[in-house]
Amino acid sequence: MISSLRGTVLRASGAEAVIEVAGVGYLVNVTPEHALSLRVGDEALVHTTLIVREDALTLYGFVDVEQLGVFELLLGVNGVGPKSALGVLAALTPDQIAAAVQADDDVAFRKVSGIGPKTAKLIVVQLAGKLHVTTRVTAAPASPSARRTIADDVRIALVGLGWPEKAAAGAVDEVLAELGDAAAEASPASVPALLRRALALLGPSAGQTAGAAR
């Protein structure tokens, strides 16, 4: 079992990253926002789990053990495979997943590409009592130039998920327009939240149209 990788980032785009450890490059499936946080040439620590199938050995990587733990819990739900579990974590934070489960809110999961109504309900039922909401620290506001980078990051993530450049850019612009003054508080930590807002605007059919989110 490969539980973590620490090495040099050779490539990071879409929903994949290549981490070189001792001269060997490992292809790791990650969420789009995780891929955006990795910089080519930098050293990175990725918490991983190895999924073994008859025809493939596939690594899935996460920014922390909390995400990894939620991923493994999702795999225990009937009808949820690795790609769908990663899709849930691409759309929802561990806290949001825990909150949805506690509130018996399966709608949050039905918005994720690859998760149907029956599976969404099973997630809520089978994860009940296994997740807890934690308190998050709010990051400091970013400068206008940083906000531009954040908007670009969200757009790039949407393109990585398969959306056309024009549709991705339009969704990002609409999200920023909806936020208004609140957009001034955007920080690098806001990328996942902005990405989820953009995905909500584009609709749950994103993965069905692009086929890249799963």
SERO-4910 file (N, C-alpha, C, O; in steps of 0.05 Angstrom, whole numbers):
BEGIN
 pado doro    nc1    nc2    nc3   cac1   cac2   cac3    cc1    cc2    cc3    oc1    oc2    oc3
  Met    A     17    -24      0      0      0      0     18     25      0     36     27     16
  Ile    A     12     43    -18     26     69    -19      9     89     -5    -11     98    -16
  Ser    A     16     97     19     -1    115     35      6    145     32    -10    162     39
  Ser    A     30    150     21     37    179     16     61    180     -3     76    161     -6
  Leu    A     63    203    -16     86    208    -34     97    236    -27     82    255    -24
  Arg    A    123    238    -24    136    263    -21    158    265    -43    177    249    -43
  Gly    A    155    284    -60    174    287    -82    170    312    -99    155    329    -91
  Thr    A    183    313   -121    181    336   -139    157    334   -158    153    313   -170
  Val    A    143    355   -161    120    356   -179    131    359   -208    143    379   -215
  Leu    A    126    339   -224    134    340   -252    112    351   -270    117    364   -290
  Arg    A     87    345   -262     64    355   -278     40    357   -260     36    340   -242
  Ala    A     23    376   -264     -2    379   -249    -22    394   -267    -19    418   -272
  Ser    A    -42    381   -276    -62    394   -293    -88    377   -292    -88    353   -288
  Gly    A   -110    391   -297   -136    377   -297   -141    364   -271   -144    378   -250
  Ala    A   -142    338   -270   -147    323   -246   -125    302   -242   -130    280   -231
  Glu    A   -101    309   -251    -78    290   -248    -53    305   -240    -50    329   -245
  Ala    A    -35    291   -227     -9    301   -220     12    279   -223      5    256   -218
  Val    A     36    286   -230     58    267   -230     78    276   -210     89    298   -212
  Ile    A     84    258   -190    103    264   -169    126    245   -172    123    221   -172
  Glu    A    150    257   -174    174    241   -177    186    235   -150    193    254   -135
  Val    A    189    210   -143    201    201   -118    224    182   -124    219    161   -136
  Ala    A    248    189   -117    272    172   -121    274    164   -151    281    141   -157
  Gly    A    269    182   -169    272    177   -197    249    164   -211    250    159   -235
  Val    A    228    158   -196    204    145   -207    181    165   -206    175    177   -186
  Gly    A    167    169   -229    145    187   -231    119    173   -226    112    154   -240
  Tyr    A    104    181   -206     78    168   -199     55    185   -209     53    209   -202
  Leu    A     38    174   -225     14    188   -234     -8    185   -212    -15    163   -204
  Val    A    -17    208   -203    -37    209   -181    -62    224   -190    -60    246   -201
  Asn    A    -85    212   -186   -110    225   -191   -117    243   -168   -118    234   -145
  Val    A   -122    268   -173   -128    288   -152   -152    305   -160   -162    303   -183
  Thr    A   -162    321   -142   -184    339   -149   -172    363   -165   -148    368   -162
  Pro    A   -188    376   -181   -177    399   -197   -165    421   -180   -144    432   -187
  Glu    A   -177    427   -156   -166    448   -139   -139    439   -127   -122    455   -122
  His    A   -137    413   -122   -111    402   -112    -90    405   -133    -67    413   -128
  Ala    A    -96    398   -158    -77    401   -180    -68    430   -183    -45    435   -188
  Leu    A    -87    448   -180    -80    477   -182    -61    486   -160    -46    505   -164
  Ser    A    -62    473   -138    -45    481   -115    -16    471   -118      2    481   -104
  Leu    A    -12    452   -136     15    441   -140     30    457   -161     19    465   -181
  Arg    A     55    462   -156     72    477   -174     95    459   -185    109    447   -169
  Val    A     97    458   -211    118    442   -224    146    451   -213    152    475   -213
  Gly    A    161    431   -205    188    437   -195    189    439   -164    211    436   -153
  Asp    A    166    443   -152    165    445   -122    163    417   -110    155    398   -124
  Glu    A    171    414    -85    167    389    -71    139    389    -59    129    410    -50
  Ala    A    126    366    -60     98    364    -50     95    338    -34    107    318    -40
  Leu    A     78    339    -14     70    316      1     41    310     -6     24    327     -2
  Val    A     36    286    -17      9    279    -24      1    253     -9     15    233    -10
  His    A    -21    254      5    -31    231     20    -47    214     -1    -64    224    -14
  Thr    A    -40    189     -2    -51    172    -24    -64    146    -14    -59    137      8
  Thr    A    -79    135    -32    -90    108    -28    -88     94    -55    -93    106    -76
  Leu    A    -80     69    -55    -76     54    -79   -101     36    -84   -107     19    -67
  Ile    A   -114     40   -106   -137     24   -113   -128      2   -132   -118      8   -154
  Val    A   -132    -23   -124   -123    -46   -140   -146    -58   -155   -166    -66   -143
  Arg    A   -143    -60   -181   -163    -73   -198   -149    -94   -215   -124    -94   -216
  Glu    A   -164   -112   -227   -151   -133   -243   -135   -122   -266   -114   -133   -273
  Asp    A   -143    -99   -277   -130    -88   -300   -114    -62   -294   -103    -50   -313
  Ala    A   -113    -54   -269    -99    -29   -264    -93    -25   -234   -107    -35   -216
  Leu    A    -71    -10   -229    -64     -1   -202    -66     29   -203    -50     42   -218
  Thr    A    -84     42   -189    -89     70   -191    -86     84   -165    -97     76   -144
  Leu    A    -70    106   -165    -65    122   -141    -84    146   -141    -87    160   -161
  Tyr    A    -96    151   -118   -112    175   -113    -99    190    -91    -93    179    -70
  Gly    A    -96    217    -96    -81    233    -76    -98    256    -64   -117    265    -77
  Phe    A    -90    264    -40   -106    284    -26    -87    303    -10    -64    296     -4
  Val    A    -97    327     -5    -81    347      9    -76    340     38    -56    349     49
  Asp    A    -94    325     50    -91    319     79   -104    292     85   -119    281     68
  Val    A    -99    282    109   -111    256    116   -141    258    120   -155    238    119
  Glu    A   -151    282    125   -180    285    129   -194    279    102   -214    264    102
  Gln    A   -184    290     80   -196    285     54   -193    255     48   -212    243     38
  Leu    A   -170    244     53   -165    216     48   -185    198     64   -196    179     53
  Gly    A   -190    205     89   -208    190    105   -237    191     95   -251    171     94
  Val    A   -245    215     86   -272    217     74   -274    201     48   -295    189     43
  Phe    A   -253    202     32   -253    187      7   -257    157     13   -273    144     -1
  Glu    A   -243    147     33   -245    118     39   -272    111     50   -282     89     46
  Leu    A   -284    130     65   -311    125     75   -331    124     52   -349    108     51
  Leu    A   -327    142     33   -345    143      9   -343    117     -7   -363    108    -18
  Leu    A   -319    106     -8   -316     81    -23   -331     58    -10   -338     38    -23
  Gly    A   -337     61     16   -352     40     30   -382     41     24   -397     24     33
  Val    A   -391     62     10   -419     65      4   -426     50    -22   -411     52    -42
  Asn    A   -447     34    -21   -455     19    -45   -460     37    -69   -474     57    -67
  Gly    A   -447     31    -91   -451     46   -115   -432     69   -119   -433     83   -140
  Val    A   -414     74   -100   -394     95   -102   -366     84   -108   -355     69    -92
  Gly    A   -356     90   -132   -329     81   -140   -309    103   -135   -316    125   -127
  Pro    A   -284     97   -140   -262    117   -135   -267    143   -150   -263    165   -138
  Lys    A   -274    143   -175   -277    167   -190   -301    184   -180   -299    208   -179
  Ser    A   -323    170   -173   -346    185   -162   -339    196   -135   -347    219   -128
  Ala    A   -324    181   -118   -316    191    -92   -298    216    -95   -301    235    -80
  Leu    A   -280    215   -114   -263    238   -119   -279    262   -129   -274    285   -123
  Gly    A   -300    256   -145   -318    277   -155   -333    291   -132   -337    315   -133
  Val    A   -341    275   -112   -354    287    -88   -335    306    -74   -343    328    -66
  Leu    A   -310    298    -71   -290    315    -58   -282    339    -74   -272    359    -64
  Ala    A   -286    337   -101   -280    360   -118   -302    381   -116   -297    404   -120
  Ala    A   -326    372   -109   -349    390   -107   -355    400    -79   -366    421    -75
  Leu    A   -347    383    -59   -354    390    -31   -330    386    -13   -314    367    -17
  Thr    A   -327    403      7   -305    399     26   -314    378     46   -338    371     48
  Pro    A   -295    366     61   -302    347     82   -323    358    101   -342    344    109
  Asp    A   -321    384    109   -340    396    126   -368    397    114   -388    391    127
  Gln    A   -369    404     88   -395    405     74   -407    378     72   -432    375     73
  Ile    A   -391    358     67   -401    330     65   -412    322     92   -434    310     94
  Ala    A   -397    328    114   -407    321    140   -433    335    147   -451    323    159
  Ala    A   -434    361    140   -458    377    146   -482    366    131   -504    364    142
  Ala    A   -478    358    106   -500    348     89   -510    321    101   -534    316    102
  Val    A   -491    304    110   -499    279    121   -514    283    147   -535    270    152
  Gln    A   -504    301    164   -518    307    189   -546    318    185   -564    313    201
  Ala    A   -549    334    164   -575    346    158   -593    328    141   -615    336    134
  Asp    A   -583    304    135   -598    285    118   -605    298     92   -627    295     81
  Asp    A   -586    313     81   -590    328     56   -576    313     33   -552    318     28
  Asp    A   -591    297     19   -579    282     -4   -577    299    -29   -564    291    -48
  Val    A   -591    322    -29   -591    339    -53   -562    349    -59   -555    351    -83
  Ala    A   -547    354    -38   -519    363    -43   -503    343    -59   -486    350    -74
  Phe    A   -509    317    -55   -494    296    -69   -505    291    -97   -490    282   -115
  Arg    A   -530    296   -100   -542    292   -127   -532    311   -147   -534    307   -171
  Lys    A   -521    334   -138   -510    354   -156   -482    345   -167   -472    358   -186
  Val    A   -471    325   -155   -445    315   -164   -448    296   -187   -464    277   -186
  Ser    A   -433    301   -208   -434    284   -232   -428    255   -225   -408    250   -211
  Gly    A   -444    237   -234   -439    209   -229   -453    198   -204   -453    174   -199
  Ile    A   -466    216   -189   -481    208   -165   -511    212   -170   -521    234   -173
  Gly    A   -525    190   -172   -554    191   -176   -569    193   -150   -557    192   -129
  Pro    A   -596    197   -152   -613    200   -128   -610    177   -108   -608    181    -84
  Lys    A   -610    152   -118   -608    129   -100   -581    128    -86   -580    124    -61
  Thr    A   -560    133   -101   -533    133    -88   -529    156    -69   -517    153    -48
  Ala    A   -541    179    -76   -539    202    -58   -552    196    -31   -541    204    -10
  Lys    A   -575    183    -32   -589    176     -8   -572    156      8   -571    157     33
  Leu    A   -560    137     -6   -543    117      8   -519    130     22   -511    121     43
  Ile    A   -508    150      9   -486    165     22   -494    176     49   -480    173     69
  Val    A   -517    189     49   -527    201     73   -533    180     95   -526    184    118
  Val    A   -545    158     87   -553    137    106   -528    123    116   -525    118    140
  Gln    A   -510    115     98   -488     98    106   -465    113    120   -448    101    134
  Leu    A   -464    140    116   -443    156    129   -453    169    155   -438    182    169
  Ala    A   -478    165    161   -490    177    186   -474    169    210   -469    145    215
  Gly    A   -466    188    226   -451    183    251   -421    179    247   -407    175    266
  Lys    A   -412    179    222   -383    174    216   -367    199    211   -343    198    209
  Leu    A   -381    222    207   -367    247    200   -375    269    220   -397    268    231
  His    A   -357    287    224   -362    310    242   -352    336    229   -331    337    217
  Val    A   -368    357    233   -361    383    223   -340    395    241   -343    395    265
  Thr    A   -319    406    229   -298    420    245   -298    449    239   -310    458    219
  Thr    A   -285    465    255   -284    494    251   -261    501    233   -238    492    237
  Arg    A   -266    518    214   -245    527    195   -235    555    201   -250    571    211
  Val    A   -210    560    195   -199    587    198   -202    602    172   -194    591    151
  Thr    A   -212    626    173   -216    642    149   -189    655    141   -176    667    157
  Ala    A   -183    652    115   -157    664    106   -159    694    102   -181    705    100
  Ala    A   -137    707    102   -136    736     98   -144    743     70   -139    728     52
  Pro    A   -155    767     66   -162    776     39   -138    777     21   -115    781     30
  Ala    A   -143    774     -5   -121    775    -25   -122    801    -39   -142    816    -39
  Ser    A   -100    808    -52    -98    832    -68   -114    829    -94   -120    806   -102
  Pro    A   -121    851   -108   -135    849   -133   -121    831   -153   -134    816   -167
  Ser    A    -94    833   -155    -80    816   -174    -83    787   -166    -85    769   -184
  Ala    A    -83    781   -140    -86    753   -131   -114    743   -138   -117    720   -145
  Arg    A   -134    761   -135   -161    753   -142   -163    745   -171   -178    727   -179
  Arg    A   -148    760   -189   -149    753   -217   -137    725   -221   -148    710   -238
  Thr    A   -116    719   -206   -104    692   -208   -124    671   -198   -126    650   -210
  Ile    A   -138    677   -177   -158    658   -167   -180    653   -187   -187    630   -191
  Ala    A   -190    674   -200   -210    670   -221   -199    653   -244   -213    636   -255
  Asp    A   -174    658   -251   -161    642   -272   -159    613   -263   -163    595   -279
  Asp    A   -152    608   -238   -149    581   -228   -176    566   -230   -177    543   -238
  Val    A   -198    580   -223   -224    567   -224   -231    561   -253   -241    539   -259
  Arg    A   -225    580   -271   -231    575   -300   -215    551   -310   -226    534   -324
  Ile    A   -189    550   -303   -172    528   -311   -183    501   -301   -182    481   -315
  Ala    A   -192    502   -276   -203    477   -264   -228    468   -279   -231    444   -284
  Leu    A   -245    486   -287   -269    479   -302   -262    468   -329   -274    448   -338
  Val    A   -242    480   -342   -233    469   -368   -221    441   -364   -225    424   -381
  Gly    A   -207    437   -342   -196    411   -336   -217    390   -331   -213    367   -336
  Leu    A   -241    399   -322   -263    381   -318   -278    376   -344   -297    360   -345
  Gly    A   -270    390   -365   -282    385   -391   -300    406   -403   -310    403   -425
  Trp    A   -304    428   -388   -321    449   -398   -306    466   -419   -282    470   -416
  Pro    A   -320    475   -440   -307    492   -460   -297    518   -446   -309    527   -426
  Glu    A   -276    529   -457   -264    554   -446   -284    576   -443   -285    589   -423
  Lys    A   -301    580   -463   -321    602   -462   -341    598   -440   -348    616   -426
  Ala    A   -351    573   -437   -371    567   -416   -358    570   -389   -371    581   -370
  Ala    A   -333    561   -386   -319    563   -360   -315    592   -353   -320    600   -330
  Ala    A   -306    608   -372   -301    637   -366   -327    651   -359   -328    668   -341
  Gly    A   -349    644   -373   -374    657   -368   -385    650   -340   -396    667   -326
  Ala    A   -381    625   -332   -390    617   -305   -374    631   -283   -386    640   -263
  Val    A   -348    634   -287   -331    648   -267   -339    677   -265   -342    688   -243
  Asp    A   -344    690   -288   -352    718   -288   -379    721   -274   -383    741   -259
  Glu    A   -397    702   -278   -423    704   -266   -422    701   -236   -435    715   -221
  Val    A   -404    682   -227   -401    678   -198   -389    703   -185   -399    711   -164
  Leu    A   -369    715   -198   -357    739   -186   -377    762   -186   -377    778   -167
  Ala    A   -394    764   -207   -414    785   -207   -435    781   -185   -444    800   -173
  Glu    A   -442    756   -180   -462    750   -158   -450    757   -131   -464    767   -114
  Leu    A   -424    752   -128   -412    757   -102   -409    787    -97   -410    796    -74
  Gly    A   -406    803   -118   -404    832   -115   -380    840    -97   -358    832   -102
  Asp    A   -386    855    -77   -366    864    -58   -352    841    -44   -329    843    -36
  Ala    A   -366    819    -40   -355    796    -26   -331    784    -42   -314    771    -30
  Ala    A   -331    789    -68   -308    779    -84   -282    791    -75   -261    780    -80
  Ala    A   -284    815    -63   -259    828    -54   -246    813    -31   -223    818    -24
  Glu    A   -261    795    -18   -250    780      4   -238    754     -5   -230    738     11
  Ala    A   -238    749    -31   -228    724    -42   -199    720    -35   -183    739    -35
  Ser    A   -192    695    -30   -164    687    -24   -158    661    -37   -177    649    -48
  Pro    A   -133    652    -38   -127    626    -50   -144    604    -39   -150    585    -54
  Ala    A   -152    606    -13   -169    585     -2   -197    585    -13   -212    566     -9
  Ser    A   -204    607    -28   -231    609    -39   -235    594    -65   -257    591    -74
  Val    A   -213    584    -76   -215    570   -102   -236    547   -101   -253    546   -119
  Pro    A   -235    529    -81   -255    507    -81   -283    518    -79   -301    507    -92
  Ala    A   -288    539    -63   -315    549    -59   -325    562    -86   -347    558    -94
  Leu    A   -307    577    -99   -315    590   -124   -319    568   -145   -337    571   -162
  Leu    A   -303    547   -145   -307    526   -164   -334    512   -160   -347    506   -180
  Arg    A   -341    508   -135   -367    495   -130   -390    513   -140   -410    503   -150
  Arg    A   -388    539   -135   -409    557   -145   -411    557   -175   -433    556   -186
  Ala    A   -388    556   -188   -388    555   -218   -400    529   -228   -415    529   -247
  Leu    A   -393    507   -215   -404    481   -223   -434    481   -219   -449    469   -235
  Ala    A   -444    494   -197   -473    495   -192   -487    510   -215   -509    503   -223
  Leu    A   -474    532   -224   -486    547   -246   -486    531   -272   -505    533   -287
  Leu    A   -464    517   -277   -463    501   -302   -481    477   -301   -489    467   -322
  Gly    A   -488    467   -277   -507    446   -275   -494    419   -271   -471    415   -277
  Pro    A   -510    399   -261   -499    373   -255   -493    356   -280   -481    335   -277
  Ser    A   -499    367   -303   -494    352   -328   -465    356   -338   -458    347   -359
  Ala    A   -449    371   -322   -422    377   -331   -406    352   -338   -395    350   -360
  Gly    A   -405    333   -320   -390    309   -325   -402    292   -347   -387    279   -362
  Gln    A   -428    293   -350   -441    278   -371   -434    289   -398   -431    275   -418
  Thr    A   -431    317   -399   -424    330   -424   -395    327   -431   -387    321   -453
  Ala    A   -378    330   -410   -349    330   -415   -336    303   -410   -317    296   -423
  Gly    A   -348    288   -391   -337    261   -385   -310    262   -371   -297    242   -368
  Ala    A   -302    286   -361   -276    288   -349   -277    290   -319   -256    288   -306
  Ala    A   -299    293   -307   -301    297   -279   -302    271   -264   -299    270   -239
  Arg    A   -305    249   -278   -307    223   -264   -283    207   -271   -280    184   -261
***
